[in-house]
Amino acid sequence: MVIGVVVGICVLLLILGFLVPRLSNHARHGTDKGFGLGQRAGSKAPGPIGTLLSKSFGKSQRAADKSHSTGKSAREKLPF
């Protein structure tokens, strides 16, 4: 379920980055805030579970940012 949500966010940011690059920055900042909140909350969990939760939110944030930048760079390569 969570993986599907992260994949959906990545696809949405990819499409937004391609279609409206400037306006998509707001969506990227919003997802960064959400993943950052989850990462901070996960790091407060005890033991190795906290590390695992913190890492998973960090990697999800990195994947969303990479998806957004891929959409923007694909838009820049268009001939028009």
mmCIF file of the N, C-alpha and C atoms, coordinates in Angstrom:
data_MODEL
# 
_entry.id   MODEL 
# 
loop_
_atom_site.group_PDB 
_atom_site.id 
_atom_site.type_symbol 
_atom_site.label_atom_id 
_atom_site.label_alt_id 
_atom_site.label_comp_id 
_atom_site.label_asym_id 
_atom_site.label_entity_id 
_atom_site.label_seq_id 
_atom_site.pdbx_PDB_ins_code 
_atom_site.Cartn_x 
_atom_site.Cartn_y 
_atom_site.Cartn_z 
_atom_site.occupancy 
_atom_site.B_iso_or_equiv 
_atom_site.pdbx_formal_charge 
_atom_site.auth_seq_id 
_atom_site.auth_comp_id 
_atom_site.auth_asym_id 
_atom_site.auth_atom_id 
_atom_site.pdbx_PDB_model_num 
ATOM 1   N N  . MET A 1 1  ? 0.821  -1.190 0.000   1.00 0.00 ? 1  MET A N  1 
ATOM 2   C CA . MET A 1 1  ? 0.000  0.000  0.000   1.00 0.00 ? 1  MET A CA 1 
ATOM 3   C C  . MET A 1 1  ? 0.867  1.257  0.000   1.00 0.00 ? 1  MET A C  1 
ATOM 4   N N  . VAL A 1 2  ? 1.842  1.284  0.915   1.00 0.00 ? 2  VAL A N  1 
ATOM 5   C CA . VAL A 1 2  ? 2.712  2.451  1.016   1.00 0.00 ? 2  VAL A CA 1 
ATOM 6   C C  . VAL A 1 2  ? 3.571  2.574  -0.244  1.00 0.00 ? 2  VAL A C  1 
ATOM 7   N N  . ILE A 1 3  ? 4.022  1.440  -0.767  1.00 0.00 ? 3  ILE A N  1 
ATOM 8   C CA . ILE A 1 3  ? 4.829  1.462  -1.981  1.00 0.00 ? 3  ILE A CA 1 
ATOM 9   C C  . ILE A 1 3  ? 4.020  2.025  -3.139  1.00 0.00 ? 3  ILE A C  1 
ATOM 10  N N  . GLY A 1 4  ? 2.757  1.655  -3.222  1.00 0.00 ? 4  GLY A N  1 
ATOM 11  C CA . GLY A 1 4  ? 1.886  2.176  -4.280  1.00 0.00 ? 4  GLY A CA 1 
ATOM 12  C C  . GLY A 1 4  ? 1.708  3.683  -4.175  1.00 0.00 ? 4  GLY A C  1 
ATOM 13  N N  . VAL A 1 5  ? 1.607  4.194  -2.960  1.00 0.00 ? 5  VAL A N  1 
ATOM 14  C CA . VAL A 1 5  ? 1.465  5.640  -2.762  1.00 0.00 ? 5  VAL A CA 1 
ATOM 15  C C  . VAL A 1 5  ? 2.734  6.363  -3.194  1.00 0.00 ? 5  VAL A C  1 
ATOM 16  N N  . VAL A 1 6  ? 3.887  5.821  -2.838  1.00 0.00 ? 6  VAL A N  1 
ATOM 17  C CA . VAL A 1 6  ? 5.157  6.450  -3.212  1.00 0.00 ? 6  VAL A CA 1 
ATOM 18  C C  . VAL A 1 6  ? 5.328  6.423  -4.735  1.00 0.00 ? 6  VAL A C  1 
ATOM 19  N N  . VAL A 1 7  ? 4.990  5.312  -5.360  1.00 0.00 ? 7  VAL A N  1 
ATOM 20  C CA . VAL A 1 7  ? 5.073  5.226  -6.822  1.00 0.00 ? 7  VAL A CA 1 
ATOM 21  C C  . VAL A 1 7  ? 4.113  6.223  -7.466  1.00 0.00 ? 7  VAL A C  1 
ATOM 22  N N  . GLY A 1 8  ? 2.919  6.357  -6.916  1.00 0.00 ? 8  GLY A N  1 
ATOM 23  C CA . GLY A 1 8  ? 1.954  7.330  -7.434  1.00 0.00 ? 8  GLY A CA 1 
ATOM 24  C C  . GLY A 1 8  ? 2.465  8.759  -7.319  1.00 0.00 ? 8  GLY A C  1 
ATOM 25  N N  . ILE A 1 9  ? 3.086  9.077  -6.202  1.00 0.00 ? 9  ILE A N  1 
ATOM 26  C CA . ILE A 1 9  ? 3.654  10.418 -6.020  1.00 0.00 ? 9  ILE A CA 1 
ATOM 27  C C  . ILE A 1 9  ? 4.771  10.658 -7.026  1.00 0.00 ? 9  ILE A C  1 
ATOM 28  N N  . CYS A 1 10 ? 5.613  9.643  -7.243  1.00 0.00 ? 10 CYS A N  1 
ATOM 29  C CA . CYS A 1 10 ? 6.712  9.795  -8.206  1.00 0.00 ? 10 CYS A CA 1 
ATOM 30  C C  . CYS A 1 10 ? 6.184  10.021 -9.618  1.00 0.00 ? 10 CYS A C  1 
ATOM 31  N N  . VAL A 1 11 ? 5.163  9.269  -10.001 1.00 0.00 ? 11 VAL A N  1 
ATOM 32  C CA . VAL A 1 11 ? 4.587  9.437  -11.338 1.00 0.00 ? 11 VAL A CA 1 
ATOM 33  C C  . VAL A 1 11 ? 3.938  10.811 -11.464 1.00 0.00 ? 11 VAL A C  1 
ATOM 34  N N  . LEU A 1 12 ? 3.239  11.236 -10.442 1.00 0.00 ? 12 LEU A N  1 
ATOM 35  C CA . LEU A 1 12 ? 2.600  12.553 -10.468 1.00 0.00 ? 12 LEU A CA 1 
ATOM 36  C C  . LEU A 1 12 ? 3.637  13.668 -10.590 1.00 0.00 ? 12 LEU A C  1 
ATOM 37  N N  . LEU A 1 13 ? 4.723  13.574 -9.836  1.00 0.00 ? 13 LEU A N  1 
ATOM 38  C CA . LEU A 1 13 ? 5.770  14.595 -9.915  1.00 0.00 ? 13 LEU A CA 1 
ATOM 39  C C  . LEU A 1 13 ? 6.480  14.567 -11.266 1.00 0.00 ? 13 LEU A C  1 
ATOM 40  N N  . LEU A 1 14 ? 6.632  13.380 -11.843 1.00 0.00 ? 14 LEU A N  1 
ATOM 41  C CA . LEU A 1 14 ? 7.234  13.272 -13.168 1.00 0.00 ? 14 LEU A CA 1 
ATOM 42  C C  . LEU A 1 14 ? 6.379  13.983 -14.211 1.00 0.00 ? 14 LEU A C  1 
ATOM 43  N N  . ILE A 1 15 ? 5.078  13.740 -14.163 1.00 0.00 ? 15 ILE A N  1 
ATOM 44  C CA . ILE A 1 15 ? 4.163  14.369 -15.124 1.00 0.00 ? 15 ILE A CA 1 
ATOM 45  C C  . ILE A 1 15 ? 4.094  15.876 -14.899 1.00 0.00 ? 15 ILE A C  1 
ATOM 46  N N  . LEU A 1 16 ? 3.992  16.285 -13.648 1.00 0.00 ? 16 LEU A N  1 
ATOM 47  C CA . LEU A 1 16 ? 3.949  17.726 -13.361 1.00 0.00 ? 16 LEU A CA 1 
ATOM 48  C C  . LEU A 1 16 ? 5.248  18.413 -13.755 1.00 0.00 ? 16 LEU A C  1 
ATOM 49  N N  . GLY A 1 17 ? 6.379  17.766 -13.500 1.00 0.00 ? 17 GLY A N  1 
ATOM 50  C CA . GLY A 1 17 ? 7.662  18.334 -13.881 1.00 0.00 ? 17 GLY A CA 1 
ATOM 51  C C  . GLY A 1 17 ? 7.796  18.483 -15.383 1.00 0.00 ? 17 GLY A C  1 
ATOM 52  N N  . PHE A 1 18 ? 7.155  17.593 -16.119 1.00 0.00 ? 18 PHE A N  1 
ATOM 53  C CA . PHE A 1 18 ? 7.215  17.662 -17.575 1.00 0.00 ? 18 PHE A CA 1 
ATOM 54  C C  . PHE A 1 18 ? 6.256  18.712 -18.130 1.00 0.00 ? 18 PHE A C  1 
ATOM 55  N N  . LEU A 1 19 ? 5.050  18.765 -17.586 1.00 0.00 ? 19 LEU A N  1 
ATOM 56  C CA . LEU A 1 19 ? 4.035  19.663 -18.143 1.00 0.00 ? 19 LEU A CA 1 
ATOM 57  C C  . LEU A 1 19 ? 4.160  21.099 -17.647 1.00 0.00 ? 19 LEU A C  1 
ATOM 58  N N  . VAL A 1 20 ? 4.336  21.283 -16.357 1.00 0.00 ? 20 VAL A N  1 
ATOM 59  C CA . VAL A 1 20 ? 4.427  22.634 -15.770 1.00 0.00 ? 20 VAL A CA 1 
ATOM 60  C C  . VAL A 1 20 ? 5.621  22.685 -14.812 1.00 0.00 ? 20 VAL A C  1 
ATOM 61  N N  . PRO A 1 21 ? 6.829  22.869 -15.356 1.00 0.00 ? 21 PRO A N  1 
ATOM 62  C CA . PRO A 1 21 ? 8.031  22.762 -14.507 1.00 0.00 ? 21 PRO A CA 1 
ATOM 63  C C  . PRO A 1 21 ? 8.088  23.756 -13.356 1.00 0.00 ? 21 PRO A C  1 
ATOM 64  N N  . ARG A 1 22 ? 7.674  24.995 -13.585 1.00 0.00 ? 22 ARG A N  1 
ATOM 65  C CA . ARG A 1 22 ? 7.772  25.981 -12.505 1.00 0.00 ? 22 ARG A CA 1 
ATOM 66  C C  . ARG A 1 22 ? 6.751  25.729 -11.408 1.00 0.00 ? 22 ARG A C  1 
ATOM 67  N N  . LEU A 1 23 ? 5.541  25.397 -11.791 1.00 0.00 ? 23 LEU A N  1 
ATOM 68  C CA . LEU A 1 23 ? 4.495  25.171 -10.790 1.00 0.00 ? 23 LEU A CA 1 
ATOM 69  C C  . LEU A 1 23 ? 4.679  23.851 -10.043 1.00 0.00 ? 23 LEU A C  1 
ATOM 70  N N  . SER A 1 24 ? 5.425  22.927 -10.634 1.00 0.00 ? 24 SER A N  1 
ATOM 71  C CA . SER A 1 24 ? 5.606  21.630 -9.983  1.00 0.00 ? 24 SER A CA 1 
ATOM 72  C C  . SER A 1 24 ? 6.530  21.718 -8.775  1.00 0.00 ? 24 SER A C  1 
ATOM 73  N N  . ASN A 1 25 ? 7.268  22.813 -8.645  1.00 0.00 ? 25 ASN A N  1 
ATOM 74  C CA . ASN A 1 25 ? 8.133  22.962 -7.476  1.00 0.00 ? 25 ASN A CA 1 
ATOM 75  C C  . ASN A 1 25 ? 7.333  23.006 -6.182  1.00 0.00 ? 25 ASN A C  1 
ATOM 76  N N  . HIS A 1 26 ? 6.131  23.578 -6.231  1.00 0.00 ? 26 HIS A N  1 
ATOM 77  C CA . HIS A 1 26 ? 5.280  23.623 -5.039  1.00 0.00 ? 26 HIS A CA 1 
ATOM 78  C C  . HIS A 1 26 ? 4.884  22.217 -4.601  1.00 0.00 ? 26 HIS A C  1 
ATOM 79  N N  . ALA A 1 27 ? 4.560  21.375 -5.569  1.00 0.00 ? 27 ALA A N  1 
ATOM 80  C CA . ALA A 1 27 ? 4.191  19.996 -5.240  1.00 0.00 ? 27 ALA A CA 1 
ATOM 81  C C  . ALA A 1 27 ? 5.392  19.238 -4.673  1.00 0.00 ? 27 ALA A C  1 
ATOM 82  N N  . ARG A 1 28 ? 6.576  19.483 -5.234  1.00 0.00 ? 28 ARG A N  1 
ATOM 83  C CA . ARG A 1 28 ? 7.778  18.805 -4.737  1.00 0.00 ? 28 ARG A CA 1 
ATOM 84  C C  . ARG A 1 28 ? 8.094  19.231 -3.314  1.00 0.00 ? 28 ARG A C  1 
ATOM 85  N N  . HIS A 1 29 ? 7.962  20.516 -3.032  1.00 0.00 ? 29 HIS A N  1 
ATOM 86  C CA . HIS A 1 29 ? 8.225  20.994 -1.667  1.00 0.00 ? 29 HIS A CA 1 
ATOM 87  C C  . HIS A 1 29 ? 7.213  20.397 -0.686  1.00 0.00 ? 29 HIS A C  1 
ATOM 88  N N  . GLY A 1 30 ? 5.971  20.253 -1.111  1.00 0.00 ? 30 GLY A N  1 
ATOM 89  C CA . GLY A 1 30 ? 4.959  19.644 -0.252  1.00 0.00 ? 30 GLY A CA 1 
ATOM 90  C C  . GLY A 1 30 ? 5.265  18.197 0.067   1.00 0.00 ? 30 GLY A C  1 
ATOM 91  N N  . THR A 1 31 ? 5.692  17.430 -0.943  1.00 0.00 ? 31 THR A N  1 
ATOM 92  C CA . THR A 1 31 ? 6.039  16.033 -0.681  1.00 0.00 ? 31 THR A CA 1 
ATOM 93  C C  . THR A 1 31 ? 7.305  15.939 0.168   1.00 0.00 ? 31 THR A C  1 
ATOM 94  N N  . ASP A 1 32 ? 8.243  16.860 -0.041  1.00 0.00 ? 32 ASP A N  1 
ATOM 95  C CA . ASP A 1 32 ? 9.449  16.865 0.790   1.00 0.00 ? 32 ASP A CA 1 
ATOM 96  C C  . ASP A 1 32 ? 9.098  17.112 2.254   1.00 0.00 ? 32 ASP A C  1 
ATOM 97  N N  . LYS A 1 33 ? 8.149  18.011 2.504   1.00 0.00 ? 33 LYS A N  1 
ATOM 98  C CA . LYS A 1 33 ? 7.723  18.266 3.881   1.00 0.00 ? 33 LYS A CA 1 
ATOM 99  C C  . LYS A 1 33 ? 7.081  17.020 4.490   1.00 0.00 ? 33 LYS A C  1 
ATOM 100 N N  . GLY A 1 34 ? 6.239  16.352 3.703   1.00 0.00 ? 34 GLY A N  1 
ATOM 101 C CA . GLY A 1 34 ? 5.582  15.146 4.206   1.00 0.00 ? 34 GLY A CA 1 
ATOM 102 C C  . GLY A 1 34 ? 6.557  14.024 4.497   1.00 0.00 ? 34 GLY A C  1 
ATOM 103 N N  . PHE A 1 35 ? 7.486  13.786 3.560   1.00 0.00 ? 35 PHE A N  1 
ATOM 104 C CA . PHE A 1 35 ? 8.477  12.738 3.795   1.00 0.00 ? 35 PHE A CA 1 
ATOM 105 C C  . PHE A 1 35 ? 9.416  13.116 4.930   1.00 0.00 ? 35 PHE A C  1 
ATOM 106 N N  . GLY A 1 36 ? 9.744  14.390 5.051   1.00 0.00 ? 36 GLY A N  1 
ATOM 107 C CA . GLY A 1 36 ? 10.603 14.838 6.150   1.00 0.00 ? 36 GLY A CA 1 
ATOM 108 C C  . GLY A 1 36 ? 9.943  14.636 7.494   1.00 0.00 ? 36 GLY A C  1 
ATOM 109 N N  . LEU A 1 37 ? 8.641  14.905 7.548   1.00 0.00 ? 37 LEU A N  1 
ATOM 110 C CA . LEU A 1 37 ? 7.890  14.694 8.784   1.00 0.00 ? 37 LEU A CA 1 
ATOM 111 C C  . LEU A 1 37 ? 7.883  13.211 9.155   1.00 0.00 ? 37 LEU A C  1 
ATOM 112 N N  . GLY A 1 38 ? 7.650  12.363 8.160   1.00 0.00 ? 38 GLY A N  1 
ATOM 113 C CA . GLY A 1 38 ? 7.682  10.923 8.413   1.00 0.00 ? 38 GLY A CA 1 
ATOM 114 C C  . GLY A 1 38 ? 9.054  10.438 8.825   1.00 0.00 ? 38 GLY A C  1 
ATOM 115 N N  . GLN A 1 39 ? 10.081 11.008 8.220   1.00 0.00 ? 39 GLN A N  1 
ATOM 116 C CA . GLN A 1 39 ? 11.447 10.625 8.557   1.00 0.00 ? 39 GLN A CA 1 
ATOM 117 C C  . GLN A 1 39 ? 11.793 11.013 9.992   1.00 0.00 ? 39 GLN A C  1 
ATOM 118 N N  . ARG A 1 40 ? 11.388 12.202 10.400  1.00 0.00 ? 40 ARG A N  1 
ATOM 119 C CA . ARG A 1 40 ? 11.655 12.628 11.782  1.00 0.00 ? 40 ARG A CA 1 
ATOM 120 C C  . ARG A 1 40 ? 10.862 11.792 12.776  1.00 0.00 ? 40 ARG A C  1 
ATOM 121 N N  . ALA A 1 41 ? 9.616  11.496 12.446  1.00 0.00 ? 41 ALA A N  1 
ATOM 122 C CA . ALA A 1 41 ? 8.804  10.688 13.353  1.00 0.00 ? 41 ALA A CA 1 
ATOM 123 C C  . ALA A 1 41 ? 9.332  9.259  13.429  1.00 0.00 ? 41 ALA A C  1 
ATOM 124 N N  . GLY A 1 42 ? 9.776  8.734  12.288  1.00 0.00 ? 42 GLY A N  1 
ATOM 125 C CA . GLY A 1 42 ? 10.303 7.373  12.274  1.00 0.00 ? 42 GLY A CA 1 
ATOM 126 C C  . GLY A 1 42 ? 11.604 7.247  13.040  1.00 0.00 ? 42 GLY A C  1 
ATOM 127 N N  . SER A 1 43 ? 12.404 8.283  13.036  1.00 0.00 ? 43 SER A N  1 
ATOM 128 C CA . SER A 1 43 ? 13.686 8.209  13.736  1.00 0.00 ? 43 SER A CA 1 
ATOM 129 C C  . SER A 1 43 ? 13.518 8.192  15.246  1.00 0.00 ? 43 SER A C  1 
ATOM 130 N N  . LYS A 1 44 ? 12.358 8.588  15.723  1.00 0.00 ? 44 LYS A N  1 
ATOM 131 C CA . LYS A 1 44 ? 12.111 8.585  17.168  1.00 0.00 ? 44 LYS A CA 1 
ATOM 132 C C  . LYS A 1 44 ? 11.680 7.215  17.682  1.00 0.00 ? 44 LYS A C  1 
ATOM 133 N N  . ALA A 1 45 ? 11.410 6.287  16.762  1.00 0.00 ? 45 ALA A N  1 
ATOM 134 C CA . ALA A 1 45 ? 11.042 4.936  17.186  1.00 0.00 ? 45 ALA A CA 1 
ATOM 135 C C  . ALA A 1 45 ? 12.265 4.249  17.783  1.00 0.00 ? 45 ALA A C  1 
ATOM 136 N N  . PRO A 1 46 ? 12.053 3.360  18.732  1.00 0.00 ? 46 PRO A N  1 
ATOM 137 C CA . PRO A 1 46 ? 13.199 2.746  19.415  1.00 0.00 ? 46 PRO A CA 1 
ATOM 138 C C  . PRO A 1 46 ? 13.910 1.694  18.559  1.00 0.00 ? 46 PRO A C  1 
ATOM 139 N N  . GLY A 1 47 ? 15.213 1.620  18.760  1.00 0.00 ? 47 GLY A N  1 
ATOM 140 C CA . GLY A 1 47 ? 16.018 0.550  18.188  1.00 0.00 ? 47 GLY A CA 1 
ATOM 141 C C  . GLY A 1 47 ? 16.159 0.598  16.677  1.00 0.00 ? 47 GLY A C  1 
ATOM 142 N N  . PRO A 1 48 ? 16.366 -0.587 16.090  1.00 0.00 ? 48 PRO A N  1 
ATOM 143 C CA . PRO A 1 48 ? 16.573 -0.666 14.646  1.00 0.00 ? 48 PRO A CA 1 
ATOM 144 C C  . PRO A 1 48 ? 15.327 -0.333 13.829  1.00 0.00 ? 48 PRO A C  1 
ATOM 145 N N  . ILE A 1 49 ? 14.175 -0.386 14.454  1.00 0.00 ? 49 ILE A N  1 
ATOM 146 C CA . ILE A 1 49 ? 12.935 -0.029 13.749  1.00 0.00 ? 49 ILE A CA 1 
ATOM 147 C C  . ILE A 1 49 ? 12.970 1.449  13.383  1.00 0.00 ? 49 ILE A C  1 
ATOM 148 N N  . GLY A 1 50 ? 13.479 2.274  14.273  1.00 0.00 ? 50 GLY A N  1 
ATOM 149 C CA . GLY A 1 50 ? 13.589 3.698  13.995  1.00 0.00 ? 50 GLY A CA 1 
ATOM 150 C C  . GLY A 1 50 ? 14.505 3.982  12.820  1.00 0.00 ? 50 GLY A C  1 
ATOM 151 N N  . THR A 1 51 ? 15.618 3.263  12.757  1.00 0.00 ? 51 THR A N  1 
ATOM 152 C CA . THR A 1 51 ? 16.547 3.433  11.640  1.00 0.00 ? 51 THR A CA 1 
ATOM 153 C C  . THR A 1 51 ? 15.904 2.998  10.334  1.00 0.00 ? 51 THR A C  1 
ATOM 154 N N  . LEU A 1 52 ? 15.192 1.874  10.380  1.00 0.00 ? 52 LEU A N  1 
ATOM 155 C CA . LEU A 1 52 ? 14.527 1.364  9.184   1.00 0.00 ? 52 LEU A CA 1 
ATOM 156 C C  . LEU A 1 52 ? 13.459 2.331  8.681   1.00 0.00 ? 52 LEU A C  1 
ATOM 157 N N  . LEU A 1 53 ? 12.643 2.848  9.575   1.00 0.00 ? 53 LEU A N  1 
ATOM 158 C CA . LEU A 1 53 ? 11.595 3.792  9.174   1.00 0.00 ? 53 LEU A CA 1 
ATOM 159 C C  . LEU A 1 53 ? 12.187 5.087  8.643   1.00 0.00 ? 53 LEU A C  1 
ATOM 160 N N  . SER A 1 54 ? 13.215 5.581  9.294   1.00 0.00 ? 54 SER A N  1 
ATOM 161 C CA . SER A 1 54 ? 13.849 6.813  8.863   1.00 0.00 ? 54 SER A CA 1 
ATOM 162 C C  . SER A 1 54 ? 14.474 6.654  7.476   1.00 0.00 ? 54 SER A C  1 
ATOM 163 N N  . LYS A 1 55 ? 15.129 5.526  7.251   1.00 0.00 ? 55 LYS A N  1 
ATOM 164 C CA . LYS A 1 55 ? 15.749 5.279  5.947   1.00 0.00 ? 55 LYS A CA 1 
ATOM 165 C C  . LYS A 1 55 ? 14.708 5.161  4.848   1.00 0.00 ? 55 LYS A C  1 
ATOM 166 N N  . SER A 1 56 ? 13.594 4.492  5.140   1.00 0.00 ? 56 SER A N  1 
ATOM 167 C CA . SER A 1 56 ? 12.592 4.285  4.093   1.00 0.00 ? 56 SER A CA 1 
ATOM 168 C C  . SER A 1 56 ? 11.966 5.608  3.662   1.00 0.00 ? 56 SER A C  1 
ATOM 169 N N  . PHE A 1 57 ? 11.709 6.496  4.607   1.00 0.00 ? 57 PHE A N  1 
ATOM 170 C CA . PHE A 1 57 ? 11.167 7.804  4.226   1.00 0.00 ? 57 PHE A CA 1 
ATOM 171 C C  . PHE A 1 57 ? 12.212 8.634  3.484   1.00 0.00 ? 57 PHE A C  1 
ATOM 172 N N  . GLY A 1 58 ? 13.467 8.515  3.867   1.00 0.00 ? 58 GLY A N  1 
ATOM 173 C CA . GLY A 1 58 ? 14.526 9.245  3.186   1.00 0.00 ? 58 GLY A CA 1 
ATOM 174 C C  . GLY A 1 58 ? 14.701 8.780  1.744   1.00 0.00 ? 58 GLY A C  1 
ATOM 175 N N  . LYS A 1 59 ? 14.637 7.463  1.539   1.00 0.00 ? 59 LYS A N  1 
ATOM 176 C CA . LYS A 1 59 ? 14.771 6.935  0.183   1.00 0.00 ? 59 LYS A CA 1 
ATOM 177 C C  . LYS A 1 59 ? 13.551 7.279  -0.665  1.00 0.00 ? 59 LYS A C  1 
ATOM 178 N N  . SER A 1 60 ? 12.378 7.326  -0.059  1.00 0.00 ? 60 SER A N  1 
ATOM 179 C CA . SER A 1 60 ? 11.182 7.730  -0.791  1.00 0.00 ? 60 SER A CA 1 
ATOM 180 C C  . SER A 1 60 ? 11.276 9.190  -1.206  1.00 0.00 ? 60 SER A C  1 
ATOM 181 N N  . GLN A 1 61 ? 11.793 10.020 -0.330  1.00 0.00 ? 61 GLN A N  1 
ATOM 182 C CA . GLN A 1 61 ? 11.973 11.437 -0.649  1.00 0.00 ? 61 GLN A CA 1 
ATOM 183 C C  . GLN A 1 61 ? 12.980 11.598 -1.783  1.00 0.00 ? 61 GLN A C  1 
ATOM 184 N N  . ARG A 1 62 ? 14.049 10.841 -1.747  1.00 0.00 ? 62 ARG A N  1 
ATOM 185 C CA . ARG A 1 62 ? 15.057 10.906 -2.794  1.00 0.00 ? 62 ARG A CA 1 
ATOM 186 C C  . ARG A 1 62 ? 14.481 10.446 -4.137  1.00 0.00 ? 62 ARG A C  1 
ATOM 187 N N  . ALA A 1 63 ? 13.652 9.398  -4.123  1.00 0.00 ? 63 ALA A N  1 
ATOM 188 C CA . ALA A 1 63 ? 13.041 8.908  -5.360  1.00 0.00 ? 63 ALA A CA 1 
ATOM 189 C C  . ALA A 1 63 ? 12.076 9.943  -5.940  1.00 0.00 ? 63 ALA A C  1 
ATOM 190 N N  . ALA A 1 64 ? 11.306 10.600 -5.083  1.00 0.00 ? 64 ALA A N  1 
ATOM 191 C CA . ALA A 1 64 ? 10.377 11.624 -5.563  1.00 0.00 ? 64 ALA A CA 1 
ATOM 192 C C  . ALA A 1 64 ? 11.121 12.816 -6.148  1.00 0.00 ? 64 ALA A C  1 
ATOM 193 N N  . ASP A 1 65 ? 12.209 13.222 -5.514  1.00 0.00 ? 65 ASP A N  1 
ATOM 194 C CA . ASP A 1 65 ? 13.003 14.339 -6.029  1.00 0.00 ? 65 ASP A CA 1 
ATOM 195 C C  . ASP A 1 65 ? 13.646 13.984 -7.369  1.00 0.00 ? 65 ASP A C  1 
ATOM 196 N N  . LYS A 1 66 ? 14.126 12.756 -7.494  1.00 0.00 ? 66 LYS A N  1 
ATOM 197 C CA . LYS A 1 66 ? 14.739 12.330 -8.752  1.00 0.00 ? 66 LYS A CA 1 
ATOM 198 C C  . LYS A 1 66 ? 13.702 12.260 -9.863  1.00 0.00 ? 66 LYS A C  1 
ATOM 199 N N  . SER A 1 67 ? 12.510 11.804 -9.546  1.00 0.00 ? 67 SER A N  1 
ATOM 200 C CA . SER A 1 67 ? 11.428 11.746 -10.527 1.00 0.00 ? 67 SER A CA 1 
ATOM 201 C C  . SER A 1 67 ? 11.074 13.145 -11.008 1.00 0.00 ? 67 SER A C  1 
ATOM 202 N N  . HIS A 1 68 ? 11.008 14.088 -10.088 1.00 0.00 ? 68 HIS A N  1 
ATOM 203 C CA . HIS A 1 68 ? 10.691 15.473 -10.438 1.00 0.00 ? 68 HIS A CA 1 
ATOM 204 C C  . HIS A 1 68 ? 11.769 16.065 -11.334 1.00 0.00 ? 68 HIS A C  1 
ATOM 205 N N  . SER A 1 69 ? 13.029 15.847 -10.990 1.00 0.00 ? 69 SER A N  1 
ATOM 206 C CA . SER A 1 69 ? 14.113 16.410 -11.794 1.00 0.00 ? 69 SER A CA 1 
ATOM 207 C C  . SER A 1 69 ? 14.198 15.740 -13.164 1.00 0.00 ? 69 SER A C  1 
ATOM 208 N N  . THR A 1 70 ? 13.832 14.463 -13.260 1.00 0.00 ? 70 THR A N  1 
ATOM 209 C CA . THR A 1 70 ? 13.813 13.780 -14.545 1.00 0.00 ? 70 THR A CA 1 
ATOM 210 C C  . THR A 1 70 ? 12.753 14.377 -15.457 1.00 0.00 ? 70 THR A C  1 
ATOM 211 N N  . GLY A 1 71 ? 11.586 14.684 -14.907 1.00 0.00 ? 71 GLY A N  1 
ATOM 212 C CA . GLY A 1 71 ? 10.532 15.320 -15.697 1.00 0.00 ? 71 GLY A CA 1 
ATOM 213 C C  . GLY A 1 71 ? 10.943 16.695 -16.190 1.00 0.00 ? 71 GLY A C  1 
ATOM 214 N N  . LYS A 1 72 ? 11.591 17.457 -15.319 1.00 0.00 ? 72 LYS A N  1 
ATOM 215 C CA . LYS A 1 72 ? 12.042 18.798 -15.721 1.00 0.00 ? 72 LYS A CA 1 
ATOM 216 C C  . LYS A 1 72 ? 13.141 18.737 -16.773 1.00 0.00 ? 72 LYS A C  1 
ATOM 217 N N  . SER A 1 73 ? 14.063 17.807 -16.636 1.00 0.00 ? 73 SER A N  1 
ATOM 218 C CA . SER A 1 73 ? 15.149 17.710 -17.618 1.00 0.00 ? 73 SER A CA 1 
ATOM 219 C C  . SER A 1 73 ? 14.639 17.184 -18.956 1.00 0.00 ? 73 SER A C  1 
ATOM 220 N N  . ALA A 1 74 ? 13.625 16.315 -18.941 1.00 0.00 ? 74 ALA A N  1 
ATOM 221 C CA . ALA A 1 74 ? 13.038 15.849 -20.195 1.00 0.00 ? 74 ALA A CA 1 
ATOM 222 C C  . ALA A 1 74 ? 12.339 16.998 -20.907 1.00 0.00 ? 74 ALA A C  1 
ATOM 223 N N  . ARG A 1 75 ? 11.720 17.868 -20.148 1.00 0.00 ? 75 ARG A N  1 
ATOM 224 C CA . ARG A 1 75 ? 11.062 19.045 -20.741 1.00 0.00 ? 75 ARG A CA 1 
ATOM 225 C C  . ARG A 1 75 ? 12.091 19.973 -21.386 1.00 0.00 ? 75 ARG A C  1 
ATOM 226 N N  . GLU A 1 76 ? 13.240 20.140 -20.756 1.00 0.00 ? 76 GLU A N  1 
ATOM 227 C CA . GLU A 1 76 ? 14.277 21.025 -21.306 1.00 0.00 ? 76 GLU A CA 1 
ATOM 228 C C  . GLU A 1 76 ? 14.845 20.504 -22.616 1.00 0.00 ? 76 GLU A C  1 
ATOM 229 N N  . LYS A 1 77 ? 14.800 19.191 -22.840 1.00 0.00 ? 77 LYS A N  1 
ATOM 230 C CA . LYS A 1 77 ? 15.363 18.612 -24.049 1.00 0.00 ? 77 LYS A CA 1 
ATOM 231 C C  . LYS A 1 77 ? 14.433 18.706 -25.257 1.00 0.00 ? 77 LYS A C  1 
ATOM 232 N N  . LEU A 1 78 ? 13.185 19.119 -25.043 1.00 0.00 ? 78 LEU A N  1 
ATOM 233 C CA . LEU A 1 78 ? 12.256 19.229 -26.162 1.00 0.00 ? 78 LEU A CA 1 
ATOM 234 C C  . LEU A 1 78 ? 12.686 20.346 -27.102 1.00 0.00 ? 78 LEU A C  1 
ATOM 235 N N  . PRO A 1 79 ? 12.388 20.193 -28.394 1.00 0.00 ? 79 PRO A N  1 
ATOM 236 C CA . PRO A 1 79 ? 12.862 21.196 -29.349 1.00 0.00 ? 79 PRO A CA 1 
ATOM 237 C C  . PRO A 1 79 ? 12.081 22.504 -29.374 1.00 0.00 ? 79 PRO A C  1 
ATOM 238 N N  . PHE A 1 80 ? 10.968 22.591 -28.691 1.00 0.00 ? 80 PHE A N  1 
ATOM 239 C CA . PHE A 1 80 ? 10.201 23.847 -28.748 1.00 0.00 ? 80 PHE A CA 1 
ATOM 240 C C  . PHE A 1 80 ? 10.292 24.657 -27.511 1.00 0.00 ? 80 PHE A C  1 
# 
